């Protein structure tokens, strides 16, 4: 009951934040054992003059009686990498994470990096990758560490619709217990831009 209430509260907070944030992009991705919902928008809405994005996300895994979830909110300052004739954007950011489920509840503050490349000559294709990691010194509750890695290839059907395929690995290190892999594998997803 407590875990379902926490799950409901996390989902409600994400939906409330999405209405207040006037998001530009909503994404939804599925793998065989989990789903991820994301909401991103320009960081300049929160911090004037800063190029980058804010990011809200929720992931849930349900497999073999293991029900785990991870919610996050983050900011990423980004810009052009400065490589002539190579349209790559890079960024660094921070992500606040709350994770829970059958195994444990806790949180972390995870620094991370992200890079994306519009394929030259085929600018509807985007290759992107990201990595966030929180060691035990910035983890609390039952979490000892947090890791979220991913890479994807996206195709822009139109200015407002995107199809994506990729790979991601999200793992929680637990105090005094085995690590929990919330997601590990290939996924397919859609994105809607407003």
RAQUI-V226928 format. One record per residue. N is the residue number from 1. RES is the residue in one small letter. PSI is psi as a letter, one per 30 degrees, with the letter a starting at -180 (none if undefined). NEAR is the number of other ideal C-beta (glycine too) atoms within 12 Angstrom. D_CENTER is the distance of its C-alpha to the mean C-alpha in Angstrom with 1 decimal. Layout:
n;res;psi;near;d_center
N;RES;PSI;NEAR;D_CENTER
N;RES;PSI;NEAR;D_CENTER
This chain:
n;res;psi;near;d_center
1;x;e;7;26.4
2;x;e;12;24.7
3;x;e;21;21.5
4;x;e;16;21.6
5;x;e;13;22.2
6;x;e;28;19.2
7;x;e;29;17.0
8;x;e;19;18.8
9;x;e;20;18.5
10;x;e;33;14.7
11;x;e;24;14.6
12;x;e;16;17.4
13;x;e;24;15.8
14;x;e;32;12.7
15;x;e;20;15.4
16;x;e;15;17.7
17;x;e;27;15.3
18;x;e;28;14.5
19;x;e;15;18.3
20;x;f;16;19.0
21;x;f;27;16.5
22;x;i;18;17.9
23;x;l;28;14.8
24;x;f;24;15.2
25;x;k;32;12.6
26;x;k;31;11.5
27;x;l;36;9.8
28;x;k;25;10.6
29;x;k;34;10.6
30;x;k;24;13.1
31;x;a;29;14.3
32;x;f;15;17.6
33;x;f;24;16.6
34;x;l;33;13.3
35;x;l;29;11.3
36;x;k;38;7.8
37;x;k;33;8.2
38;x;l;41;6.5
39;x;k;35;8.8
40;x;l;39;9.4
41;x;l;30;12.9
42;x;k;26;15.2
43;x;f;26;15.4
44;x;f;18;19.1
45;x;f;20;19.2
46;x;e;23;18.6
47;x;j;15;20.3
48;x;k;9;23.1
49;x;g;11;23.5
50;x;k;19;20.1
51;x;k;20;18.4
52;x;a;27;14.6
53;x;l;36;11.9
54;x;l;36;10.5
55;x;k;44;7.0
56;x;k;38;7.0
57;x;l;45;5.3
58;x;k;39;7.6
59;x;k;47;8.3
60;x;k;35;12.0
61;x;k;35;14.3
62;x;j;20;18.0
63;x;k;21;20.3
64;x;h;10;23.9
65;x;f;10;23.9
66;x;j;22;20.7
67;x;j;24;18.5
68;x;l;39;15.4
69;x;l;39;12.4
70;x;k;49;9.5
71;x;k;40;8.6
72;x;l;41;7.1
73;x;k;33;8.4
74;x;l;38;8.6
75;x;k;33;10.9
76;x;j;37;11.3
77;x;k;27;15.0
78;x;l;30;15.7
79;x;l;20;18.7
80;x;k;18;21.0
81;x;f;19;21.6
82;x;g;11;25.3
83;x;j;14;26.2
84;x;k;9;28.9
85;x;g;11;28.6
86;x;j;18;25.2
87;x;i;22;22.5
88;x;k;24;19.6
89;x;k;28;17.2
90;x;l;26;15.8
91;x;l;34;14.1
92;x;k;22;13.6
93;x;a;31;11.8
94;x;k;27;11.3
95;x;k;39;8.9
96;x;k;29;10.8
97;x;k;42;10.0
98;x;k;38;12.3
99;x;k;50;12.9
100;x;a;35;16.0
101;x;a;33;18.1
102;x;f;26;21.3
103;x;e;30;21.1
104;x;l;32;20.2
105;x;k;31;18.5
106;x;a;32;17.2
107;x;l;29;14.8
108;x;l;39;13.9
109;x;j;28;13.4
110;x;j;41;11.5
111;x;l;28;12.5
112;x;l;33;10.8
113;x;l;27;11.7
114;x;k;36;10.8
115;x;k;28;13.5
116;x;k;31;14.4
117;x;k;25;17.9
118;x;k;24;19.8
119;x;j;19;22.3
120;x;k;16;25.7
121;x;f;10;28.1
122;x;i;15;25.5
123;x;f;14;23.3
124;x;f;19;21.7
125;x;k;23;19.9
126;x;k;28;16.8
127;x;k;28;15.7
128;x;l;34;12.4
129;x;l;27;11.0
130;x;l;39;8.8
131;x;k;27;9.5
132;x;k;37;9.1
133;x;k;28;12.1
134;x;j;35;14.1
135;x;l;18;17.7
136;x;f;21;20.0
137;x;f;15;21.3
138;x;g;22;18.2
139;x;l;29;17.5
140;x;l;23;19.5
141;x;b;22;20.9
142;x;f;28;20.8
143;x;k;38;17.9
144;x;f;29;19.3
145;x;l;30;16.2
146;x;k;46;12.4
147;x;k;34;11.0
148;x;j;39;7.8
149;x;k;25;9.1
150;x;l;39;9.0
151;x;k;24;11.3
152;x;l;33;12.2
153;x;k;27;15.3
154;x;k;34;15.4
155;x;k;24;18.7
156;x;j;23;19.4
157;x;e;16;21.9
158;x;a;12;22.7
159;x;f;13;21.5
160;x;g;14;19.8
161;x;k;20;18.6
162;x;k;31;16.5
163;x;k;24;16.4
164;x;k;34;14.1
165;x;l;25;14.6
166;x;a;31;13.0
167;x;k;23;12.5
168;x;l;39;9.9
169;x;j;28;10.9
170;x;k;46;9.6
171;x;k;33;12.7
172;x;k;45;14.2
173;x;k;30;17.6
174;x;k;29;20.0
175;x;k;20;23.1
176;x;g;13;26.2
177;x;l;15;24.5
178;x;l;14;22.9
179;x;l;24;19.3
180;x;k;36;17.1
181;x;j;30;15.0
182;x;e;44;12.6
183;x;k;37;11.8
184;x;j;25;13.7
185;x;a;22;14.9
186;x;l;22;14.8
187;x;l;32;13.2
188;x;k;25;14.4
189;x;l;32;12.9
190;x;l;27;14.0
191;x;k;33;13.2
192;x;k;24;15.6
193;x;k;21;16.4
194;x;none;17;18.7
